[in-house]
């Protein structure tokens, strides 16, 4: 009975935190920047770790008509953003998808996203064996002006 209770509690805590785990992939600290009425795009952010190494190859969400993995970087003194088809997840190393860097771009939004709501996301990951796996996570919508959590805050 104690084992069943432990499994149920662990499952509930994982669901409530917006985290997801597959056999190899751990996704945590998932959040989405809120929007205002009429705004058609926003970003989703998270930390993804693969135990054995994998590649993030896609994402989708029912709240967006188009969902892409994006990279932001400085080039010749100008911040540039572009869609990428693959994001490597080196074995055992957390990859942060955060404002100003890699992120999931949600475009052609179907409605405004308000703080406190939850946004479902489906991540597609390709393992070293080239098999693809989907991972479902939920991201808490934070206020449009919300700053990302610090790594110290995420430890609590």
Buried (B, 14 or more C-beta within 10 A) or exposed (E): EEEEEEEEEEEEEBEEBBBBBBEBBBBBBBBBBBBEEEEBEBBBBBBBBBEEBBBBBBBBBEBBEBBBBBBBEEEEEEEEEEEEEEBEBEEEEBBBBBEEEBBBBBBEBEEBBEBEBEBEBBBBBBBEEEEEBEBEBBBBBBEBEBEBBEEEEEEE
